[in-house]
């Protein structure tokens, strides 16, 4: 069902003026994202006419843009991804860990997205794998699914990585499963110290090798002493590693992942109003508790577009990654060993003779299967009224 107000509506109304005002300052990737969202599910991308086999209800369905930043195109991708990940769940408790970059480092990351977002992934995953393997803590190889978020609830730049992992791991010799305590996985202060050291060490290496760029208010950091002064406070500051309470079960893990894996900046349902000039949206103020946490803000349309576009990822960047036991190269073998050590049944393999499910959309009136009567190209419309197409099909059959 279409939301009352969508990101696409804002882009179509205010996008042309925004492009003209910021000509030369928008990347090609950002421009492509804007165009894709504006054209999504419109005649610009073509479509088809479909009708219900049971009641005859018909509708015109336009094609989607399939851009990973589009709020309307991620539902199907999320469902497919979750179905694949469901087979990876183990019958143990799951934990949720969040690694966040300090504000001083987040500013540098904004101008060096591909390099420092990748470093955020690598430093956070290495931290978890190293501390978990330490016999003083867990002493086991763990599995991690990590998802990058670059935004806060109000769409400001706030890069952090969400990690979901089973509560335990396999011993280095592969002979047994070590379970964590029911409500405790690893000490967050120890994680924060190692994360800080790994990230800052490699950040300075990037600077010394000339891989970092600085613009605007950060341009003075091109001078080494200014750069070192800038990061000096965060060397002593505690880096936030947040461990949320364990999930209630595997089903809760999937429910969480469905909200976090395939989403960028904001969902359409959080947009409350748009009058052509200002956008009103709902957000969470995490400094408040209880019902006061849900807040409403109104910002100009061009500011909304700016905030959305700062979260466009570099081309080809993977924002969902797997490590340890869940690394793609050894996932199946590691999960099979984990299930064997946990004495649980292996996931049944899909039968080659099993008939695939009906993937056709269902009728909104009666729930029957919808069939395609005609397809049409970009910027075209059906060659005949849908009633005539349906009558022609019934006559032919």
N, C-alpha and C positions, 0 to 999 in steps of 0.2 A: 504494500500500500504506500502510495506517495505521501511524503511528509508535507505539511502545510508550507514550509519554507525549506529550501535546499541551498547548499553551497553553489550549485549550478545556477540558481536564480540570481544570486548575488554576483557571480562572475559574469553572467549575461548582461545584467543591468549596469554594473559599475566597472566591468573588466576593460572595455574599450578606453575609457577615460584613464584608468589606472595604467594601462600599457603606454598610452601617449605621454603621461606624466613621468613615467619611469623608463622611457626609452633609453636603451643602452646600459641599463642597470639590472635588467632581468636576464637570467641565463636562458639558453635555448631549451634546457630541460624544464624550467619553470613555465616558459611560454607554451610548450607542448602540453604540460599538465593543465594549464588554464583552458586551452583549446579542447582537449579531450573531455574535460568535465562539462564544458559548455555544450558540446555536441552529443554528450552521452544520452542515449535513448531518445534521439530526435531524428527527423528525416535526413539530417546531414549524414548519418551513418547507415541509412537504409533500414530494411526490416522485413517483416512478413505479416501475412494475414493468417490467423489461426481460428479454428472453430471447434466446439465441443462435439464429440461423436454422439453423445447421448441427448443433449437438450438443444443443440444447434446454436448456442450462444457463441458470438464471434467477437473478435477484437483485433485491433492493429497493434502489433508489438514492434517497437523500434530496437535496433541493435544497441548493445552497450559498448562503451569505449574500452573496457577491460584494463584501464590504467590503475596501477596499484595505489594511487593516491585518491582515487575517486570514491566517495562515501557510498555510492550506489552499486559499485561493482565488486565489492569485497565479500559479500554474503556467500556467494557460491564458492569462491576460492577458500573462504574460511571453513565451510562445511566439508569440502574435499580434503583439506589439510587435516582437519580434526578426525575425519574417518580414518585417515592413514595413521595418525598418531595414536588412536585408540588402542591399536594392537601393541603399542609400546608400553602401556601402563602395567606396573607391577602391583601385586597385592600388599603394598606397604604404605605407610604414611608419606605424604609429600610436603615439601617445604617451599616457601617463596622468599627469595632473597633479592634485594634491590641495591645496585651499586649506582651512586650518583656523583657526578663531577661537581666540584666547587664552582662558584660563580666566576672566579678569576680564570679558571681553566675553561669553563664553558664558553667564555667570550672568545678565547683563542680557537676553540673547536668550531665556532660558528664560521670562521674564515678558512678552516682547514677540515671540512667535514669528512671527506673520504679517509683521510689519514688518521684523524683523531677519533672518529667513531670506531674505526677498525681497532685502534689502540685501546679504546675503552672495552671492546669485546675481549681482546687478547689479555689485557691486564686483569680484568674481572674473572675470566675463566681460569687463567693460570693461578690466580689467588685461591680460588675455590679448590682446584685440583691439588695444589701444593699443600694447603692446610689440611684437607681431608686425608691426604696420603700420610701425613705425619702421625706416627704411632702414639704421640702424646694426645692426639685428638680423636680421630676416627680410625686412621690406619687402613684406609680402603680406597679403591678406585670407584669414583662416583660417576653418575651420568647427569648431564645438564642440558636443558633446553633454554636458550637465551633469546630474548626479544628486545630490540632497541626501541626506545621511545625518546623523542627529542622535544616533547612538549609537556607543559603543565596543563591543568584543567582550563586555564584562561588563554591557552594557545601561545604562551610565551615560550622562549627558548629555554629548555630545561632537560639536557641530555642525561639519560640514565638507562640502565639495563635491568630488565626483569629476568630473574632466573627461577625456573621450576625444576626441582630435582627430587628423586626418591630419598626417603630417610634411611640411608645406608649405602653400602657398596660391597664390592668383592675384594677379598684380600689379595695382595700382590701375587701370591702363588696360585690363586684361583681355586682354592679348596673350600672356602666357606664364605657365607654372607655375614657381614657385620652390620647390625642394626644400630641406628642412632637412638638416643633417648627419645621418648614420645613427644616431648615439647621442646627439644633442643637439638640442633644439628651441629653448628660450629660457633665458636665465640666471635661475635661481631667486631669487638675491639681489635682482636688479632687479625681478622680479615681486613679491617680498615687500614691498619698499619702497613701490611704487605701490599695492599692495593695502591696505597699512596706511593710507596717506594718504587714499585714496578712502573707505575704510570709516569712519575716525575723523572725517573732515570731515562726512560725511553723518549720522553718529551724533550729533554735537554739534548739527547743524541740527535733527534730530528732537527732541532735548532742548529746545532753545530754542523750538521751536514747540509744546511741550507734548504730544507724541505718545507719549512713553515713560511706562511705569508701573513702579512699584517696590513690592515686597511683602516681608514677612518680614525677613530679615537685610539686605536691600538697601533697605529703606524709607528709611534716612537719606540715600540718594542723591537724594532729591527736592530736597534743598538743593544749589544749583549748585556751591558750593565743594567740597562732599563728593563730588559727581559727578566734578568735574575732578581731584580728588586720587585718586579711584578709578582713573581711566583714565590718569593720568600715567605709571605704570610702563610701560604697553604702548606709549606714544608712542616710547620709546627701545628697547624690546625688539624683537628680530628676530621677525617674523611668519613662521610656517612655511608655506612652499610647497614641497611634496614632488614631485619629478619621478621617477616610477618608470621602470625600463628599458623601452625600446620593446617593443611586442608583436611576436611572431614572425610574424604575418600576419593577414589579415582574419578567418580562422577563430578565432584567439585573441581578437580583439576581441569577437566575438559570444559566445564562451565567458565572457569577463569580464562583459559586459553582462548575460548571463543570471543571473549571481550577484548583481548589484548593483542592477538597475533596479527590480525588483518584490519588495522585501523590507523588512520593518520589524522592527527590534529583535532578533529571534531567530527561527530556524527550528526546527520541531519536532524535527528530528533531533539538535539540540544539547542537548535535555532528556534527561538520563540516568535520573533517578528522581524520583518524587513519592510521598510516603507520606501525603498529606493535610495535612501540617504544613510540611514543608520541601521545597524543590526543589533538585535537584542538576543542574548544567549544565556543559557543556564550553565553555571560552573560550580566547582567545589572549592571552598576556602579551607584548606587543611589546617589553618591556624585556629579555626573554630571547632567546636564540638557539637554533636547532636544535630538537631534540626537546623541550627544556625549555619551549618556547614554549606548547605545549598543556597547559593546566591545567584543574583541576576545582574548582568551588566549590559550596558549599551555602548557600542563603539561605532565610529564612522565606517562606512563600507570599505573605504580604501585601507583603513587600518586592519579590518578583518581580513582583507585579501593579503596584506603584507604579512600578517601573522600566519596565515595558512601557508604561504609560499616559502617561509623560512624553514618549513619542515619537509620540503621536497628533497628527497634523497638523491645523492649522486647516481648517475646512470650505472646500472649493473651492481649496485651495492646490495648485499644480502643482509636484511634486518632480522632474520630468524636463523639462528645457528645452533648446532648441537656439538657437545663436547664429551670427552670421557667415554663412558659405556654407550652413550647414544650417538657418538660420532658415526657418520654415514658409512665409513669404510668397514666398521666392525659392529654395527648396531645389532644385526640379526644374531651373530654368534654370541655377543655379550648378553643380550636379553635371554637367549636360550640357556646360557650357563646360569644366569641369575635365577631364572624360573626353576632350574634343576636344583640349585642350592636352597631355594625357598620351598622346595617340595610342592610346587603348584603345577597344574596341568599346563601344557604348552598351548598356545593359541592355535585353534584348528585352521588348517590350510584350506583356502577356497577351492572348491571342486571345479574342475574344468568343464564338467557337464552341467553345473548349476546355471540356470537361466538368469541372466542379468535382470535387475529390477527395471521397471518402466520409468524411464527418466523424463518422459514427456510432462509438460506442465499440466496442472489440473484445472478444471473449470471452476471459476469463482462462484458459479451459481449452484451446480450440482455435484462438483467433485469429479466429474468424468474426465477422460483423457482428451487433451486438445490436439488437433491435427493441423498441419500447415497446408493452407490452400494455395498460397502464392507467396513468392519472395520478390522484393523489389530493391533496386540499387540505390546508392546514395543520392539524396536530393530528389528522389522519385516518389510516386504514390502508387497505390494499387491500380491496375488497369481497368478494373470494374468495381462496382459497389460490392462489399463483402457478401450481401444477400445473394447477388447474382453468381458469385464465385461458388458459394455453398450449393445453390440450386444446380449449377453446372456439374459439380462433383457428384451430387446425388443422382443426377440423370445418367451420368457416365457409368456409375456403378450399378 
